[in-house]
Amino acid sequence: MALVLDAAEDGAVDQAVEVVTGGGLIVAPVGGVYALIGDAFVGQVTALLRALRGAAVDLPLTLLVRSHKQLPGLASQVPEAAEELVAGFWPGPLTLLLPVAESIAVDLGASDGTVAVRQPADEATLAVVGGVGPLACSSAAPVAEPLPATVAEAVDAFGESVGAYLDAGELDGARSTVVDCSRGGAEVRRRGAISADEVLDAVSGLDGTGSGEPPAAPQAPAGPGGDADGPERID
């Protein structure tokens, strides 16, 4: 039987941390959906995460961080625009694309030289990240299936292949806003819970911040099965 834990109960975070440090995967809330989460620095773990979803071996993954102070170890630079957005919207539904650090020992997949990072606002999930370190995540559903708003949906999909499920109740399905700061500016790549106007307001005093509107094409999938941080990333 799958291990389902109330995310608010004492000991749930400790059990989830134990699973992750032991090389297993957990499912936990990340914003509006549930995510498959594991140790980003263990290749077997990220390979298992992709395999459970039935995804390509180069599926891009998002990294969850405990604090913005971890960014210099993951990105080659953190532009001023990114710093302003972090100050305004982290923890919360904002995923940043930054230029990846050359020394990072993580299989990010087909990420085009960028690293996708997010500080989740979910208390239990953030505590797990704090107990382990940056974690890789992707939607807790098979590729092309609807994004999961309940733990029950994730259990149906993955069963005992996942070491523990942190249940925070039914989520609202809201997606994170994805902002590309990899070239120094701030360009919205996917609309989400934070509006393009809010992004522009946050960086309005900076030079060369780019456009608040996502490009007309290609569009990231918005319907069931479209992951939150681009075609194959987490909401």
C-alpha positions as CSV (number, residue, x, y, z in Angstrom):
1,M,0.0,0.0,0.0
2,A,1.2,3.5,-0.9
3,L,2.4,5.6,2.1
4,V,0.2,8.7,2.2
5,L,1.0,11.3,4.9
6,D,-0.9,14.3,6.0
7,A,1.5,17.1,5.1
8,A,0.5,19.1,8.2
9,E,1.1,16.2,10.7
10,D,4.2,16.0,12.9
11,G,6.8,13.7,11.4
12,A,5.5,13.8,7.8
13,V,8.4,16.0,6.6
14,D,10.9,13.8,8.4
15,Q,9.6,10.7,6.7
16,A,9.6,12.4,3.3
17,V,13.2,13.6,3.9
18,E,14.2,10.0,4.7
19,V,12.7,8.7,1.5
20,V,14.5,11.3,-0.6
21,T,17.9,10.9,1.1
22,G,17.5,7.1,0.6
23,G,17.2,7.6,-3.2
24,G,13.5,7.5,-3.5
25,L,10.8,9.8,-4.9
26,I,8.0,11.6,-3.1
27,V,4.9,13.3,-4.3
28,A,4.2,16.7,-2.7
29,P,2.3,19.9,-3.3
30,V,4.0,22.6,-5.4
31,G,1.7,25.5,-5.9
32,G,-1.5,24.4,-7.6
33,V,-0.6,20.8,-8.4
34,Y,1.2,17.8,-7.0
35,A,4.8,17.1,-8.1
36,L,7.1,14.1,-8.3
37,I,10.2,15.1,-6.4
38,G,13.6,13.6,-5.9
39,D,17.3,14.3,-5.3
40,A,18.5,16.4,-8.2
41,F,22.1,15.3,-7.8
42,V,21.6,11.6,-8.2
43,G,21.3,10.5,-11.8
44,Q,19.4,7.3,-11.0
45,V,16.7,9.3,-9.2
46,T,16.2,11.8,-12.1
47,A,16.1,8.9,-14.5
48,L,13.5,7.1,-12.4
49,L,11.4,10.3,-12.2
50,R,11.3,10.6,-16.0
51,A,10.7,6.9,-16.4
52,L,7.7,6.9,-14.1
53,R,6.1,9.6,-16.1
54,G,6.8,7.8,-19.4
55,A,8.8,10.8,-20.5
56,A,11.8,11.3,-22.8
57,V,15.2,10.8,-21.2
58,D,16.0,14.5,-21.8
59,L,12.8,15.8,-20.2
60,P,13.7,19.2,-18.6
61,L,13.3,19.3,-14.9
62,T,12.7,22.2,-12.5
63,L,14.9,22.6,-9.4
64,L,13.2,23.5,-6.1
65,V,15.3,25.6,-3.7
66,R,15.0,26.5,-0.1
67,S,16.3,30.1,-0.5
68,H,17.5,32.5,-3.1
69,K,20.9,32.2,-1.5
70,Q,21.2,28.8,-3.3
71,L,21.0,30.4,-6.7
72,P,24.7,31.2,-7.2
73,G,25.5,27.5,-6.9
74,L,23.0,26.6,-9.7
75,A,23.3,29.6,-12.1
76,S,26.3,31.1,-13.7
77,Q,24.8,34.5,-13.0
78,V,21.7,36.0,-11.3
79,P,20.8,39.1,-13.2
80,E,19.3,42.1,-11.4
81,A,15.9,41.5,-13.0
82,A,15.9,38.0,-11.4
83,E,16.8,39.5,-8.1
84,E,13.9,41.9,-8.2
85,L,11.5,39.1,-9.2
86,V,12.8,36.9,-6.4
87,A,12.3,39.7,-3.9
88,G,8.8,40.3,-5.0
89,F,7.4,36.8,-5.7
90,W,9.4,34.1,-3.8
91,P,8.4,31.9,-2.2
92,G,5.5,31.5,-4.6
93,P,4.3,30.6,-8.2
94,L,7.3,32.0,-10.1
95,T,9.8,29.9,-12.0
96,L,12.9,31.6,-13.2
97,L,15.1,30.5,-16.2
98,L,18.7,31.4,-15.5
99,P,21.9,30.6,-17.2
100,V,23.1,27.3,-15.8
101,A,26.4,27.0,-13.9
102,E,28.9,25.0,-15.8
103,S,29.9,23.1,-12.7
104,I,26.4,21.9,-11.8
105,A,26.2,18.2,-11.4
106,V,22.6,17.8,-12.4
107,D,21.0,16.2,-15.4
108,L,18.7,19.0,-16.4
109,G,17.7,17.4,-19.7
110,A,17.1,19.5,-22.8
111,S,17.2,22.8,-21.0
112,D,19.0,24.9,-23.7
113,G,21.7,26.1,-21.3
114,T,19.3,27.2,-18.6
115,V,18.3,26.0,-15.2
116,A,14.6,26.4,-14.1
117,V,14.4,27.3,-10.4
118,R,11.5,27.9,-8.0
119,Q,11.1,28.4,-4.3
120,P,7.8,26.8,-3.4
121,A,5.5,28.4,-0.8
122,D,4.1,25.1,0.4
123,E,5.3,24.7,3.9
124,A,5.9,21.0,4.0
125,T,7.5,20.9,0.6
126,L,9.8,23.8,1.4
127,A,10.8,22.0,4.6
128,V,11.7,18.8,2.7
129,V,13.9,21.0,0.3
130,G,15.5,22.5,3.4
131,G,16.3,19.1,4.8
132,V,17.9,17.7,1.7
133,G,19.0,20.5,-0.7
134,P,17.8,21.5,-4.2
135,L,15.4,18.9,-5.5
136,A,14.3,18.0,-9.0
137,C,10.6,18.0,-9.8
138,S,8.1,17.4,-12.5
139,S,4.3,16.9,-12.6
140,A,3.0,13.9,-10.7
141,A,1.2,12.5,-13.7
142,P,2.2,10.5,-16.8
143,V,3.0,12.6,-19.8
144,A,-0.1,13.8,-21.6
145,E,-2.3,13.1,-18.6
146,P,-4.1,15.8,-16.7
147,L,-2.1,17.6,-14.0
148,P,-2.9,16.2,-10.6
149,A,-4.8,18.3,-8.1
150,T,-5.2,15.5,-5.5
151,V,-2.9,13.0,-4.0
152,A,-5.4,10.2,-5.0
153,E,-4.7,11.0,-8.7
154,A,-1.0,10.6,-8.1
155,V,-1.4,7.4,-6.2
156,D,-3.5,6.0,-9.0
157,A,-0.7,6.8,-11.4
158,F,2.3,5.7,-9.5
159,G,1.3,3.5,-6.5
160,E,4.1,2.1,-4.5
161,S,6.7,3.2,-7.0
162,V,6.8,6.5,-5.0
163,G,8.1,6.2,-1.5
164,A,5.8,8.7,0.2
165,Y,2.9,11.1,-0.7
166,L,2.4,14.3,1.2
167,D,-1.3,15.1,1.1
168,A,-2.3,18.8,1.4
169,G,-5.8,18.3,0.2
170,E,-7.2,19.3,-3.2
171,L,-5.2,22.0,-4.9
172,D,-6.5,24.7,-7.2
173,G,-4.6,23.8,-10.4
174,A,-2.9,27.2,-10.7
175,R,0.3,27.2,-12.8
176,S,3.5,29.1,-12.0
177,T,4.5,32.0,-14.2
178,V,7.7,31.2,-16.1
179,V,10.1,34.2,-16.6
180,D,13.3,33.9,-18.7
181,C,16.1,35.9,-17.2
182,S,18.9,33.9,-18.8
183,R,19.8,36.8,-21.1
184,G,19.8,39.5,-18.5
185,G,16.3,40.8,-19.0
186,A,12.9,39.4,-17.9
187,E,10.7,37.8,-20.6
188,V,7.5,35.9,-19.7
189,R,7.6,32.5,-21.3
190,R,4.4,31.1,-19.9
191,R,1.5,32.9,-18.3
192,G,0.5,31.8,-14.8
193,A,-0.6,32.9,-11.4
194,I,1.6,36.1,-11.6
195,S,0.5,38.3,-14.5
196,A,2.8,39.8,-17.1
197,D,1.9,43.2,-15.8
198,E,3.1,42.3,-12.3
199,V,6.3,41.0,-13.8
200,L,6.9,44.2,-15.7
201,D,6.0,46.3,-12.7
202,A,8.7,44.5,-10.6
203,V,11.4,45.2,-13.1
204,S,10.2,48.5,-14.5
205,G,13.1,50.5,-13.1
206,L,15.7,48.4,-14.8
207,D,17.3,48.7,-18.2
208,G,16.9,46.1,-20.9
209,T,14.3,44.0,-19.1
210,G,12.6,42.8,-22.2
211,S,8.9,42.1,-22.7
212,G,6.3,41.0,-20.2
213,E,4.4,39.1,-22.8
214,P,5.2,35.5,-23.8
215,P,6.1,35.0,-27.5
216,A,3.2,34.3,-29.8
217,A,4.6,30.9,-30.7
218,P,5.4,28.4,-29.7
219,Q,3.0,28.3,-26.8
220,A,3.5,25.9,-23.9
221,P,0.5,23.6,-23.5
222,A,-2.2,25.1,-21.4
223,G,-4.6,22.2,-21.2
224,P,-4.4,18.8,-19.5
225,G,-1.0,17.3,-19.7
226,G,0.8,20.6,-20.3
227,D,3.3,21.0,-17.5
228,A,3.8,24.1,-15.7
229,D,7.2,25.4,-16.5
230,G,7.1,24.9,-20.3
231,P,6.0,21.8,-22.2
232,E,7.6,19.3,-19.8
233,R,8.0,21.1,-16.5
234,I,6.1,21.4,-13.3
235,D,3.1,23.7,-12.6
